[in-house]
Amino acid sequence: METIGLIAGNGRFPVLFARAARARGLRVVAVAHRGETEPDLEREADSVTWVRVGQVGRVIRALKAGGVSRAVMAGGVNKVRSMFSLRPDWRAMRLLGRAAGRGDDALLRAVSAELESEGIEIVPSTVFLQDIVVERGHLAGPPLSEREAADVRLGCRVLAALGPLDIGQCVVVERGVVLAIEAVEGTDRTIERGGSLGTGRAVVIKAAKTGQDMRFDVPAVGPRTIETMVRSGAGVLAVQAGATIMLEGERLIEMAARQGITVVGCDEHGNVGQS
């Protein structure tokens, strides 16, 4: 039986990945992060080793002990919380010194290189879940107005400009004004901050960073995204097609339709219709 390794962060994505991999007959050897990964993963993976954020050596030992030669990184890590719970071992300290920067992509590239030096190849986390990658077009809710479509395009330009700085994947815009840009706080807090500054129809744009390595930190939205938008007064969710995953998609679409929230998949320029 083929084995796949799973380095699990937070959210539902690691659970869904493990379930999909086992459904295809693979053995799943997971490494989960305390305070981040959902305990439900224990029921979906064949084995789970719990570590603290920053224990790179333990991650490698657990995967090698499980016979892993290919692994995925699925789910994120709460950056604010990890500042206080980080427990870097000597391998983590070494790779931090070699990393090209302190942004998500730079750090994850360094972790990936460390794993690959031990014979563990990191592969895209969507390898068994292409069906949850967002397609281009109108997905739920009312059609975009011309003003909202312009806001989507503006948001995509902002994210494209910030991408090389490895900052964030989300921006909130309304009536041509940028209300919030994601930094260390994460997407939900960005939506809350931006929505609080809008008038009830703020536009949330989520997209991959320019040049992002799609093996990890794939942009993701789910039902919690819609819940946050409802609570914050945001009315449009635009996500980059082909580069964003939609967790529990049917539930997200149903919630958005019920709440009158527009959901669209767009290209990297913010265009929704076919070119």
C-alpha positions in Angstrom: 0.0 0.0 0.0 1.3 3.4 -1.0 1.9 5.9 1.9 1.4 9.6 1.8 2.6 12.0 4.5 0.4 14.8 5.7 1.8 17.8 7.6 -1.4 19.3 9.0 -2.2 22.8 10.0 -5.6 24.2 11.0 -9.0 24.2 9.4 -10.9 21.4 7.6 -8.5 21.0 4.7 -6.2 18.4 6.4 -9.2 16.3 7.4 -10.6 16.4 3.9 -7.2 15.5 2.4 -6.8 12.5 4.7 -10.3 11.3 3.9 -9.7 11.6 0.1 -6.3 9.9 0.2 -7.6 6.9 2.2 -10.6 6.7 -0.2 -8.0 6.2 -2.9 -6.4 3.4 -1.0 -3.4 5.3 0.4 -2.1 5.0 3.9 -2.0 8.4 5.6 0.8 9.2 8.0 0.1 12.6 9.6 1.9 15.1 11.7 -0.4 17.5 13.5 0.3 20.7 15.3 -0.9 21.2 18.9 -3.3 24.1 19.2 -3.8 24.2 15.4 -4.9 20.9 13.9 -8.5 19.6 14.4 -8.6 16.5 16.6 -11.0 15.0 14.0 -7.8 14.1 12.0 -7.2 11.2 14.4 -10.3 9.5 12.8 -9.2 10.0 9.2 -5.4 9.3 9.2 -3.8 5.9 9.8 -1.3 7.5 12.3 -1.0 10.9 13.8 2.0 12.4 15.6 1.4 15.6 17.5 4.1 18.3 17.6 4.5 21.9 18.4 4.9 24.6 15.8 8.6 24.8 14.9 9.6 21.2 15.8 10.9 20.4 12.3 13.2 17.6 13.5 10.2 15.8 15.0 8.2 16.2 11.9 11.0 14.7 9.8 11.5 11.8 12.2 7.8 11.0 12.3 7.4 10.9 8.5 10.5 8.8 8.0 9.4 6.4 10.7 6.2 6.0 8.8 7.9 5.2 5.6 6.9 8.5 3.9 8.7 9.6 0.6 5.9 12.0 -0.5 4.1 14.4 1.7 1.7 17.4 1.5 1.3 20.5 3.6 -2.4 21.2 4.2 -3.9 23.9 6.4 -2.4 27.0 7.8 -1.0 28.1 11.2 -2.3 31.0 13.2 0.5 33.5 12.9 -0.3 35.5 15.9 -0.8 32.5 18.2 2.4 30.9 16.8 4.5 33.8 17.9 3.8 32.7 21.5 3.6 29.0 21.1 6.6 28.5 18.7 9.1 25.9 19.9 11.8 25.9 17.3 14.3 23.0 17.5 17.8 23.2 16.1 16.7 22.2 12.6 14.1 25.0 12.6 16.7 27.5 13.8 19.0 26.5 11.1 16.5 26.8 8.3 15.3 30.1 9.7 18.8 31.4 9.2 18.8 30.1 5.6 15.3 31.3 4.6 15.1 34.1 2.1 12.6 36.0 4.3 10.1 35.7 7.1 6.9 35.6 4.9 4.8 32.4 4.6 6.1 31.4 1.2 9.8 31.9 2.1 9.5 29.9 5.3 7.5 27.1 3.8 10.0 26.9 0.9 12.8 26.5 3.5 10.9 23.8 5.3 10.2 22.0 2.1 13.9 22.1 1.2 14.8 20.6 4.6 12.3 17.8 4.1 13.5 17.1 0.6 17.1 16.9 1.9 15.8 13.9 3.9 14.2 12.2 0.9 10.7 13.5 1.5 9.2 15.2 -1.6 6.6 17.8 -1.0 3.7 17.6 -3.6 0.7 19.9 -4.1 -1.9 19.5 -1.4 -4.7 19.4 -4.1 -3.3 16.2 -5.6 -6.4 14.2 -4.6 -8.8 17.1 -4.4 -8.9 18.8 -7.8 -12.7 18.9 -7.5 -12.6 21.5 -4.7 -10.5 24.0 -6.8 -12.7 26.9 -7.7 -13.7 27.4 -11.3 -14.2 30.7 -13.1 -17.6 32.2 -13.2 -20.6 33.2 -11.0 -21.1 30.7 -8.2 -23.8 32.1 -5.9 -25.9 35.1 -4.9 -26.9 38.1 -7.0 -24.9 39.0 -10.1 -22.0 41.4 -9.7 -22.8 45.1 -10.3 -20.4 47.1 -12.4 -19.1 48.8 -9.3 -18.5 45.5 -7.5 -16.8 44.1 -10.6 -14.5 47.2 -10.6 -13.7 46.6 -7.0 -12.8 43.0 -7.7 -10.4 44.1 -10.4 -8.9 46.7 -8.1 -8.4 44.1 -5.3 -6.6 41.8 -7.7 -4.2 44.6 -8.8 -3.5 45.3 -5.1 -2.7 41.7 -4.4 -0.6 41.4 -7.5 1.5 44.3 -6.4 1.9 43.0 -2.8 2.5 39.4 -3.8 6.3 39.7 -4.3 6.5 41.0 -0.8 5.0 37.8 0.5 2.5 39.5 2.7 -1.1 38.2 2.4 -3.7 36.7 0.1 -6.8 38.8 1.0 -7.9 42.4 0.5 -11.3 44.1 1.2 -12.5 46.9 -1.1 -15.6 49.0 -1.4 -16.5 51.7 -4.0 -12.8 51.9 -5.2 -11.4 52.3 -1.6 -9.1 49.6 -0.1 -10.5 49.0 3.4 -8.2 46.3 4.6 -5.2 44.2 3.5 -4.3 40.9 5.1 -1.1 40.9 7.1 -0.3 38.6 10.1 -3.9 38.5 11.4 -5.3 36.2 8.7 -8.2 36.3 6.4 -11.1 36.3 8.9 -9.8 39.2 10.9 -9.0 41.1 7.7 -12.7 40.6 6.6 -13.9 41.8 10.0 -11.7 44.9 9.9 -12.6 45.8 6.3 -16.3 45.1 6.8 -16.5 47.3 9.8 -15.2 50.2 7.7 -17.7 49.6 4.8 -21.4 50.3 4.2 -22.6 46.7 4.1 -21.6 45.6 0.6 -17.8 45.4 0.9 -16.0 43.1 -1.6 -13.6 40.5 -0.3 -10.9 39.3 -2.8 -8.8 36.1 -2.1 -6.0 35.1 -4.5 -2.7 33.4 -4.6 0.4 35.6 -4.3 2.4 36.4 -7.4 4.9 33.6 -7.9 3.5 31.6 -5.0 4.6 28.0 -4.7 1.3 26.1 -5.0 2.6 23.1 -3.0 1.7 24.9 0.2 -0.4 27.8 1.6 -3.0 27.4 -1.1 -5.7 30.1 -0.7 -8.8 28.6 0.8 -12.3 29.7 1.7 -15.1 27.8 3.4 -18.4 28.3 5.3 -16.6 30.2 8.1 -15.6 32.8 5.4 -19.3 33.4 4.7 -20.1 33.5 8.4 -17.4 36.1 8.9 -18.7 38.2 5.9 -22.3 38.1 7.3 -21.1 39.2 10.7 -18.9 41.9 9.2 -21.2 43.4 6.5 -19.3 42.2 3.4 -21.5 41.3 0.4 -19.2 39.9 -2.3 -16.5 37.1 -2.2 -14.2 36.9 -5.3 -11.6 34.1 -5.3 -9.0 33.3 -7.9 -10.1 30.4 -10.1 -7.7 27.6 -10.5 -5.7 28.7 -7.5 -8.2 28.7 -4.6 -9.8 25.8 -2.8 -13.4 25.8 -1.6 -13.9 23.7 1.6 -17.3 22.3 2.1 -18.3 24.0 -1.2 -22.0 23.0 -1.3 -22.5 24.3 2.2 -20.7 27.5 1.4 -22.7 28.1 -1.8 -26.0 27.4 0.1 -25.1 29.8 2.9 -24.1 32.5 0.5 -27.2 32.2 -1.6 -29.4 32.3 1.6 -27.6 35.4 2.9 -27.6 37.2 -0.5 -23.8 37.2 -0.8 -22.3 37.0 -4.2 -19.6 34.5 -4.8 -17.5 34.5 -8.0 -14.4 32.8 -9.4 -12.2 35.2 -11.3 -8.9 35.2 -13.2 -5.7 36.8 -11.8 -6.9 40.2 -13.2 -10.3 40.0 -11.6 -12.3 39.1 -14.7 -15.2 36.8 -14.1 -16.7 36.3 -17.5 -14.9 34.2 -20.2 -12.3 36.1 -22.1 
